[in-house]
Amino acid sequence: GRVAAAHEFRLQQVTAALLTVPRVPITSFIYPDDETKRELLGTATTNIAKPWLHEIHLSKGSWQSTLKHEIVHVVAGEFGMPVIRANYHIGLVEGLAMAVDNDFGNRTLHQYAAGLLRFGIVQDPAPLIRPVGFATSFSSVSYVMMGSFCRYLLDRYGIGHFKQLYGGFSVERTYGLSYDRLAAEWQSFLRKVPVPASWKAHIEFYFNRPSIFA
């Protein structure tokens, strides 16, 4: 029915973007309510993927908005590191899903990232692309910035290089550059993205908050 068709449509979009077809069918669980989800999965509201099991777990009330994002996690498992079928750096994992899903608010990831820099909410994005920096920043900031960074890598260098990085190769071996050099390239790109002053209130409302650790 409609739910199955939505799954197939999103899967086709993801496989086309990643140039990867999953070798094992993906199993999607949609939970009717928070209580059932907490009892069976251990979390009530968070939608999650389990790439090592080729599963996605979604809530009835929000599955449509997160379906593509979670499918990316599972399909990317085809070129992820062994066993975990992802990358140890959660920023790359979530950044790739954000980059492919590319659906956040009413502006592009690059526009939001450029706005975060222009309005001083993010002073230096380079630490965000490292595991500790990603984890200790406000989640929306981390997700959007890493989504923009991964989108930049995909557009600038192609999916083939990103697959190598995601699969465990070092960034220097993959791109011939350090994370700091790539971050500098990306920042130069973001500075050229037009960000009207009128966006300031909108961007500060969404992003000017402390991290979950703070």
DRENROVEX-749811 format. One line per 10 residues: their letters; for each residue y negated, x, z negated of N, C-alpha, C. Coordinates in nm, 3 decimals. Layout:
DRENROVEX-749811
A) Y/X/Z/Y/X/Z/Y/X/Z ~ ...
This chain:
DRENROVEX-749811
GRVAAAHEFR) 0.118/0.081/0.000/0.000/0.000/0.000/-0.125/0.085/0.000 ~ -0.231/0.030/-0.053/-0.361/0.096/-0.052/-0.358/0.229/-0.130 ~ -0.289/0.229/-0.243/-0.283/0.351/-0.325/-0.210/0.462/-0.250 ~ -0.098/0.429/-0.189/-0.021/0.528/-0.114/-0.103/0.582/0.004 ~ -0.175/0.492/0.072/-0.256/0.534/0.187/-0.367/0.629/0.143 ~ -0.427/0.602/0.028/-0.532/0.690/-0.025/-0.475/0.828/-0.055 ~ -0.356/0.831/-0.113/-0.290/0.960/-0.142/-0.265/1.037/-0.013 ~ -0.211/0.971/0.088/-0.181/1.037/0.215/-0.309/1.090/0.281 ~ -0.415/1.011/0.276/-0.541/1.052/0.336/-0.597/1.176/0.268 ~ -0.598/1.175/0.137/-0.650/1.291/0.063/-0.562/1.414/0.085
LQQVTAALLT) -0.431/1.393/0.090/-0.341/1.506/0.114/-0.367/1.569/0.250 ~ -0.390/1.487/0.351/-0.420/1.540/0.484/-0.549/1.620/0.484 ~ -0.650/1.571/0.412/-0.777/1.644/0.403/-0.757/1.781/0.338 ~ -0.679/1.784/0.230/-0.658/1.908/0.155/-0.575/2.008/0.237 ~ -0.468/1.961/0.299/-0.384/2.053/0.377/-0.463/2.111/0.495 ~ -0.552/2.032/0.554/-0.634/2.081/0.664/-0.733/2.187/0.615 ~ -0.789/2.166/0.497/-0.887/2.261/0.442/-0.822/2.391/0.400 ~ -0.703/2.383/0.341/-0.635/2.501/0.288/-0.538/2.563/0.388 ~ -0.519/2.498/0.502/-0.422/2.544/0.602/-0.286/2.569/0.538 ~ -0.246/2.475/0.454/-0.123/2.488/0.377/-0.058/2.351/0.361
VPRVPITSFI) 0.072/2.345/0.386/0.148/2.220/0.367/0.246/2.242/0.252 ~ 0.244/2.156/0.151/0.337/2.173/0.039/0.482/2.161/0.084 ~ 0.566/2.250/0.033/0.707/2.250/0.071/0.787/2.144/-0.004 ~ 0.730/2.097/-0.115/0.797/1.997/-0.198/0.703/1.877/-0.210 ~ 0.755/1.755/-0.200/0.667/1.638/-0.214/0.595/1.637/-0.349 ~ 0.471/1.590/-0.349/0.393/1.580/-0.472/0.420/1.445/-0.538 ~ 0.447/1.447/-0.667/0.468/1.324/-0.743/0.340/1.289/-0.817 ~ 0.292/1.167/-0.798/0.169/1.123/-0.861/0.200/1.016/-0.966 ~ 0.154/1.039/-1.088/0.170/0.942/-1.197/0.033/0.878/-1.224 ~ 0.024/0.748/-1.221/-0.100/0.677/-1.253/-0.073/0.592/-1.377
YPDDETKREL) -0.145/0.623/-1.485/-0.119/0.559/-1.614/-0.207/0.435/-1.631 ~ -0.152/0.326/-1.681/-0.225/0.200/-1.688/-0.337/0.198/-1.792 ~ -0.324/0.279/-1.899/-0.425/0.279/-2.004/-0.418/0.410/-2.081 ~ -0.522/0.435/-2.163/-0.531/0.561/-2.236/-0.418/0.579/-2.336 ~ -0.377/0.470/-2.402/-0.272/0.480/-2.502/-0.141/0.525/-2.440 ~ -0.105/0.467/-2.327/0.018/0.506/-2.259/0.011/0.651/-2.215 ~ -0.103/0.689/-2.162/-0.119/0.826/-2.114/-0.109/0.926/-2.228 ~ -0.171/0.895/-2.341/-0.165/0.986/-2.456/-0.022/0.998/-2.506 ~ 0.050/0.888/-2.510/0.188/0.889/-2.560/0.280/0.970/-2.470 ~ 0.264/0.958/-2.339/0.356/1.022/-2.246/0.313/1.162/-2.203
LGTATTNIAK) 0.181/1.185/-2.205/0.130/1.312/-2.151/0.063/1.399/-2.256 ~ 0.010/1.338/-2.362/-0.056/1.415/-2.466/-0.207/1.417/-2.454 ~ -0.260/1.360/-2.348/-0.404/1.349/-2.330/-0.436/1.208/-2.283 ~ -0.546/1.153/-2.332/-0.575/1.014/-2.301/-0.662/0.997/-2.177 ~ -0.760/1.082/-2.160/-0.858/1.057/-2.055/-0.860/1.160/-1.943 ~ -0.813/1.281/-1.969/-0.823/1.386/-1.869/-0.719/1.369/-1.760 ~ -0.762/1.377/-1.635/-0.669/1.380/-1.522/-0.631/1.524/-1.497 ~ -0.502/1.551/-1.482/-0.457/1.689/-1.470/-0.352/1.703/-1.360 ~ -0.335/1.826/-1.316/-0.229/1.860/-1.222/-0.135/1.960/-1.289 ~ -0.009/1.956/-1.249/0.090/2.054/-1.292/0.150/2.116/-1.166
PWLHEIHLSK) 0.084/2.219/-1.113/0.129/2.277/-0.986/0.273/2.327/-0.990 ~ 0.316/2.378/-1.105/0.452/2.432/-1.115/0.558/2.322/-1.108 ~ 0.517/2.198/-1.130/0.608/2.085/-1.119/0.577/1.996/-0.999 ~ 0.475/2.033/-0.924/0.430/1.953/-0.807/0.393/1.811/-0.850 ~ 0.318/1.801/-0.962/0.280/1.671/-1.017/0.129/1.662/-1.038 ~ 0.078/1.538/-1.024/-0.057/1.507/-1.068/-0.048/1.385/-1.160 ~ -0.134/1.384/-1.261/-0.132/1.278/-1.362/-0.272/1.218/-1.370 ~ -0.284/1.091/-1.337/-0.414/1.026/-1.321/-0.423/0.899/-1.405 ~ -0.547/0.860/-1.435/-0.571/0.736/-1.507/-0.604/0.624/-1.409 ~ -0.562/0.505/-1.440/-0.583/0.390/-1.352/-0.731/0.369/-1.321
GSWQSTLKHE) -0.817/0.392/-1.420/-0.958/0.363/-1.401/-1.035/0.470/-1.325 ~ -0.976/0.589/-1.307/-1.053/0.698/-1.246/-0.976/0.775/-1.139 ~ -0.858/0.728/-1.102/-0.773/0.807/-1.012/-0.839/0.834/-0.877 ~ -0.915/0.737/-0.826/-0.973/0.754/-0.693/-1.075/0.867/-0.689 ~ -1.150/0.884/-0.797/-1.256/0.984/-0.798/-1.202/1.126/-0.821 ~ -1.082/1.139/-0.874/-1.028/1.273/-0.904/-0.905/1.308/-0.821 ~ -0.859/1.215/-0.739/-0.735/1.235/-0.663/-0.738/1.361/-0.578 ~ -0.842/1.378/-0.498/-0.849/1.493/-0.407/-0.852/1.623/-0.485 ~ -0.930/1.626/-0.592/-0.942/1.745/-0.676/-0.805/1.789/-0.729 ~ -0.728/1.693/-0.780/-0.598/1.727/-0.839/-0.496/1.766/-0.731
IVHVVAGEFG) -0.505/1.705/-0.615/-0.415/1.742/-0.506/-0.440/1.887/-0.463 ~ -0.567/1.928/-0.465/-0.597/2.067/-0.431/-0.520/2.163/-0.522 ~ -0.517/2.133/-0.650/-0.447/2.222/-0.744/-0.300/2.239/-0.705 ~ -0.235/2.130/-0.666/-0.092/2.137/-0.635/-0.068/2.206/-0.502 ~ -0.145/2.172/-0.400/-0.127/2.235/-0.269/-0.160/2.384/-0.277 ~ -0.263/2.420/-0.353/-0.297/2.561/-0.369/-0.187/2.638/-0.440 ~ -0.101/2.567/-0.512/0.012/2.632/-0.577/0.104/2.702/-0.479 ~ 0.101/2.661/-0.352/0.185/2.725/-0.250/0.148/2.871/-0.230 ~ 0.023/2.907/-0.257/-0.016/3.048/-0.243/-0.066/3.105/-0.374 ~ -0.039/3.035/-0.486/-0.079/3.084/-0.617/0.015/3.190/-0.671
MPVIRANYHI) -0.017/3.239/-0.789/0.066/3.342/-0.852/0.201/3.284/-0.891 ~ 0.305/3.367/-0.898/0.439/3.317/-0.933/0.440/3.245/-1.068 ~ 0.530/3.154/-1.082/0.556/3.077/-1.204/0.446/2.974/-1.230 ~ 0.323/3.019/-1.255/0.216/2.924/-1.286/0.166/2.853/-1.161 ~ 0.192/2.910/-1.045/0.151/2.853/-0.916/0.001/2.822/-0.914 ~ -0.074/2.914/-0.968/-0.220/2.904/-0.971/-0.272/3.046/-0.984 ~ -0.388/3.064/-1.046/-0.441/3.196/-1.076/-0.474/3.200/-1.225 ~ -0.461/3.316/-1.285/-0.490/3.326/-1.429/-0.636/3.296/-1.459 ~ -0.723/3.315/-1.361/-0.867/3.289/-1.379/-0.893/3.141/-1.350 ~ -0.913/3.063/-1.455/-0.931/2.919/-1.441/-1.054/2.886/-1.357
GLVEGLAMAV) -1.152/2.977/-1.355/-1.270/2.954/-1.273/-1.238/2.948/-1.125 ~ -1.147/3.033/-1.079/-1.105/3.028/-0.939/-1.026/2.902/-0.910 ~ -0.943/2.861/-1.007/-0.861/2.741/-0.989/-0.950/2.617/-0.976 ~ -1.043/2.602/-1.070/-1.132/2.485/-1.066/-1.238/2.499/-0.957 ~ -1.282/2.621/-0.933/-1.381/2.642/-0.828/-1.328/2.605/-0.691 ~ -1.202/2.641/-0.662/-1.142/2.605/-0.534/-1.133/2.453/-0.520 ~ -1.088/2.386/-0.627/-1.077/2.240/-0.621/-1.213/2.176/-0.600 ~ -1.315/2.229/-0.667/-1.451/2.177/-0.647/-1.498/2.202/-0.504 ~ -1.469/2.321/-0.452/-1.516/2.357/-0.318/-1.453/2.270/-0.210 ~ -1.326/2.239/-0.226/-1.256/2.158/-0.126/-1.291/2.011/-0.143
DNDFGNRTLH) -1.298/1.965/-0.268/-1.334/1.826/-0.294/-1.480/1.802/-0.253 ~ -1.567/1.895/-0.296/-1.709/1.895/-0.257/-1.776/1.760/-0.282 ~ -1.741/1.698/-0.394/-1.800/1.568/-0.427/-1.848/1.571/-0.571 ~ -1.975/1.603/-0.590/-2.031/1.608/-0.725/-2.174/1.559/-0.718 ~ -2.202/1.450/-0.785/-2.337/1.396/-0.785/-2.380/1.353/-0.645 ~ -2.509/1.366/-0.618/-2.561/1.324/-0.487/-2.627/1.439/-0.411 ~ -2.590/1.563/-0.447/-2.633/1.680/-0.373/-2.513/1.771/-0.349 ~ -2.527/1.869/-0.261/-2.416/1.959/-0.235/-2.401/2.057/-0.351 ~ -2.285/2.121/-0.359/-2.263/2.223/-0.462/-2.365/2.335/-0.450 ~ -2.394/2.377/-0.326/-2.491/2.484/-0.307/-2.631/2.441/-0.350
QYAAGLLRFG) -2.667/2.316/-0.325/-2.798/2.269/-0.368/-2.810/2.266/-0.520 ~ -2.705/2.218/-0.586/-2.707/2.219/-0.732/-2.712/2.362/-0.787 ~ -2.628/2.449/-0.730/-2.625/2.588/-0.778/-2.761/2.655/-0.757 ~ -2.822/2.633/-0.642/-2.954/2.689/-0.615/-3.059/2.633/-0.712 ~ -3.046/2.505/-0.745/-3.137/2.443/-0.841/-3.121/2.500/-0.981 ~ -2.998/2.526/-1.020/-2.973/2.586/-1.151/-3.040/2.722/-1.163 ~ -3.040/2.798/-1.054/-3.107/2.927/-1.054/-3.259/2.911/-1.052 ~ -3.309/2.825/-0.965/-3.454/2.810/-0.950/-3.520/2.763/-1.079 ~ -3.455/2.669/-1.149/-3.516/2.611/-1.268/-3.476/2.684/-1.396 ~ -3.409/2.798/-1.382/-3.382/2.885/-1.496/-3.272/2.839/-1.589
IVQDPAPLIR) -3.194/2.739/-1.550/-3.084/2.695/-1.635/-2.973/2.800/-1.635 ~ -2.954/2.866/-1.522/-2.865/2.982/-1.512/-2.952/3.102/-1.475 ~ -2.953/3.203/-1.561/-3.032/3.322/-1.535/-2.959/3.418/-1.441 ~ -2.832/3.441/-1.471/-2.751/3.533/-1.392/-2.612/3.471/-1.376 ~ -2.576/3.428/-1.256/-2.446/3.361/-1.238/-2.327/3.456/-1.235 ~ -2.351/3.587/-1.224/-2.240/3.681/-1.212/-2.137/3.668/-1.326 ~ -2.180/3.657/-1.454/-2.079/3.643/-1.560/-1.995/3.516/-1.549 ~ -2.049/3.412/-1.485/-1.975/3.287/-1.474/-1.849/3.301/-1.388 ~ -1.848/3.398/-1.298/-1.731/3.412/-1.211/-1.623/3.499/-1.273 ~ -1.643/3.534/-1.399/-1.538/3.603/-1.475/-1.479/3.504/-1.576
PVGFATSFSS) -1.351/3.519/-1.613/-1.284/3.419/-1.697/-1.357/3.382/-1.825 ~ -1.404/3.480/-1.901/-1.469/3.450/-2.029/-1.601/3.378/-2.006 ~ -1.677/3.422/-1.908/-1.805/3.359/-1.878/-1.788/3.215/-1.835 ~ -1.684/3.188/-1.759/-1.659/3.052/-1.714/-1.627/2.962/-1.833 ~ -1.545/3.011/-1.924/-1.499/2.929/-2.036/-1.608/2.900/-2.137 ~ -1.706/2.990/-2.149/-1.806/2.975/-2.254/-1.937/2.913/-2.205 ~ -1.939/2.866/-2.083/-2.057/2.798/-2.030/-2.033/2.647/-2.032 ~ -2.142/2.571/-2.035/-2.130/2.425/-2.028/-2.046/2.389/-1.906 ~ -1.949/2.303/-1.924/-1.847/2.282/-1.822/-1.904/2.242/-1.687 ~ -2.003/2.153/-1.684/-2.060/2.113/-1.556/-2.125/2.230/-1.484
VSYVMMGSFC) -2.193/2.317/-1.559/-2.254/2.435/-1.499/-2.146/2.525/-1.441 ~ -2.043/2.552/-1.520/-1.934/2.640/-1.475/-1.866/2.586/-1.351 ~ -1.833/2.458/-1.353/-1.761/2.399/-1.241/-1.844/2.401/-1.113 ~ -1.971/2.365/-1.124/-2.057/2.361/-1.006/-2.083/2.502/-0.953 ~ -2.113/2.597/-1.041/-2.140/2.732/-0.995/-2.016/2.795/-0.932 ~ -1.900/2.778/-0.994/-1.778/2.834/-0.934/-1.739/2.759/-0.808 ~ -1.767/2.630/-0.803/-1.742/2.555/-0.680/-1.827/2.609/-0.566 ~ -1.953/2.635/-0.594/-2.043/2.692/-0.494/-1.998/2.832/-0.454 ~ -1.961/2.914/-0.551/-1.915/3.050/-0.522/-1.789/3.049/-0.434 ~ -1.693/2.965/-0.470/-1.570/2.958/-0.390/-1.597/2.902/-0.251
RYLLDRYGIG) -1.687/2.804/-0.241/-1.725/2.751/-0.110/-1.789/2.861/-0.025 ~ -1.870/2.944/-0.088/-1.931/3.057/-0.017/-1.824/3.153/0.034 ~ -1.728/3.188/-0.052/-1.621/3.280/-0.010/-1.540/3.222/0.105 ~ -1.510/3.093/0.097/-1.432/3.028/0.204/-1.507/3.030/0.336 ~ -1.636/2.996/0.331/-1.715/2.989/0.453/-1.746/3.129/0.509 ~ -1.770/3.224/0.422/-1.810/3.358/0.466/-1.691/3.443/0.509 ~ -1.579/3.433/0.435/-1.467/3.524/0.460/-1.339/3.455/0.505 ~ -1.332/3.322/0.494/-1.214/3.250/0.542/-1.110/3.224/0.433 ~ -1.024/3.127/0.462/-0.922/3.087/0.365/-0.817/3.195/0.344 ~ -0.791/3.278/0.446/-0.687/3.381/0.433/-0.715/3.479/0.322
HFKQLYGGFS) -0.838/3.525/0.313/-0.875/3.618/0.206/-0.866/3.549/0.070 ~ -0.912/3.424/0.065/-0.909/3.355/-0.064/-0.765/3.336/-0.112 ~ -0.675/3.309/-0.022/-0.534/3.293/-0.060/-0.480/3.420/-0.124 ~ -0.519/3.535/-0.071/-0.474/3.662/-0.130/-0.528/3.677/-0.272 ~ -0.657/3.647/-0.290/-0.718/3.656/-0.423/-0.649/3.559/-0.519 ~ -0.629/3.437/-0.475/-0.567/3.333/-0.558/-0.424/3.371/-0.595 ~ -0.359/3.443/-0.506/-0.219/3.482/-0.530/-0.202/3.603/-0.618 ~ -0.313/3.664/-0.660/-0.303/3.772/-0.757/-0.353/3.907/-0.712 ~ -0.392/3.921/-0.585/-0.449/4.048/-0.542/-0.586/4.068/-0.606 ~ -0.624/4.193/-0.628/-0.754/4.221/-0.687/-0.865/4.183/-0.589
VERTYGLSYD) -0.983/4.156/-0.645/-1.095/4.119/-0.559/-1.135/4.236/-0.470 ~ -1.122/4.358/-0.520/-1.157/4.476/-0.440/-1.060/4.493/-0.323 ~ -0.932/4.471/-0.348/-0.834/4.484/-0.240/-0.852/4.372/-0.138 ~ -0.889/4.253/-0.186/-0.900/4.138/-0.097/-1.025/4.143/-0.011 ~ -1.138/4.169/-0.074/-1.266/4.162/-0.004/-1.332/4.298/0.021 ~ -1.277/4.402/-0.042/-1.340/4.533/-0.030/-1.469/4.544/-0.108 ~ -1.491/4.447/-0.198/-1.613/4.443/-0.280/-1.577/4.401/-0.422 ~ -1.661/4.439/-0.517/-1.641/4.395/-0.655/-1.693/4.253/-0.671 ~ -1.659/4.190/-0.783/-1.713/4.058/-0.813/-1.866/4.063/-0.819 ~ -1.921/4.170/-0.876/-2.066/4.180/-0.887/-2.132/4.185/-0.749
RLAAEWQSFL) -2.072/4.259/-0.655/-2.128/4.266/-0.519/-2.118/4.131/-0.450 ~ -2.005/4.063/-0.466/-1.989/3.931/-0.406/-2.088/3.832/-0.468 ~ -2.107/3.843/-0.599/-2.203/3.755/-0.666/-2.344/3.779/-0.615 ~ -2.378/3.905/-0.586/-2.511/3.937/-0.534/-2.529/3.877/-0.394 ~ -2.425/3.885/-0.311/-2.429/3.823/-0.178/-2.453/3.673/-0.190 ~ -2.377/3.612/-0.278/-2.383/3.467/-0.298/-2.522/3.425/-0.348 ~ -2.578/3.502/-0.442/-2.711/3.470/-0.492/-2.816/3.480/-0.382 ~ -2.804/3.579/-0.296/-2.897/3.592/-0.184/-2.889/3.470/-0.094 ~ -2.767/3.421/-0.073/-2.747/3.300/0.006/-2.813/3.180/-0.063 ~ -2.794/3.167/-0.194/-2.849/3.052/-0.267/-3.001/3.051/-0.266
RKVPVPASWK) -3.063/3.168/-0.267/-3.209/3.174/-0.268/-3.270/3.115/-0.141 ~ -3.191/3.105/-0.037/-3.239/3.050/0.090/-3.217/2.899/0.100 ~ -3.150/2.841/-0.001/-3.125/2.697/-0.001/-3.250/2.624/-0.051 ~ -3.308/2.534/0.027/-3.429/2.464/-0.018/-3.403/2.378/-0.143 ~ -3.487/2.394/-0.244/-3.478/2.316/-0.367/-3.618/2.265/-0.401 ~ -3.649/2.139/-0.371/-3.781/2.085/-0.403/-3.805/2.081/-0.554 ~ -3.929/2.100/-0.593/-3.966/2.095/-0.735/-3.935/1.959/-0.796 ~ -3.932/1.856/-0.713/-3.906/1.721/-0.762/-3.763/1.702/-0.813 ~ -3.676/1.798/-0.784/-3.537/1.789/-0.832/-3.522/1.834/-0.977 ~ -3.623/1.893/-1.034/-3.609/1.959/-1.165/-3.557/1.864/-1.272
AHIEFYFNRP) -3.616/1.746/-1.285/-3.575/1.653/-1.391/-3.430/1.610/-1.372 ~ -3.390/1.585/-1.249/-3.253/1.544/-1.219/-3.154/1.652/-1.259 ~ -3.182/1.775/-1.220/-3.090/1.885/-1.246/-3.086/1.919/-1.395 ~ -3.202/1.917/-1.461/-3.202/1.946/-1.604/-3.127/1.839/-1.683 ~ -3.135/1.715/-1.640/-3.063/1.608/-1.709/-2.913/1.632/-1.706 ~ -2.863/1.675/-1.592/-2.719/1.695/-1.578/-2.668/1.824/-1.640 ~ -2.750/1.927/-1.640/-2.697/2.060/-1.668/-2.757/2.133/-1.787 ~ -2.871/2.093/-1.838/-2.935/2.171/-1.944/-2.878/2.132/-2.081 ~ -2.751/2.166/-2.100/-2.681/2.135/-2.226/-2.598/2.256/-2.267 ~ -2.561/2.267/-2.393/-2.483/2.382/-2.436/-2.338/2.374/-2.393
SIFA) -2.267/2.489/-2.400/-2.126/2.490/-2.368/-2.046/2.418/-2.476 ~ -1.922/2.390/-2.449/-1.837/2.321/-2.546/-1.816/2.409/-2.669 ~ -1.817/2.542/-2.651/-1.800/2.632/-2.763/-1.925/2.633/-2.851 ~ -2.043/2.630/-2.785/-2.167/2.625/-2.863/-2.176/2.496/-2.941
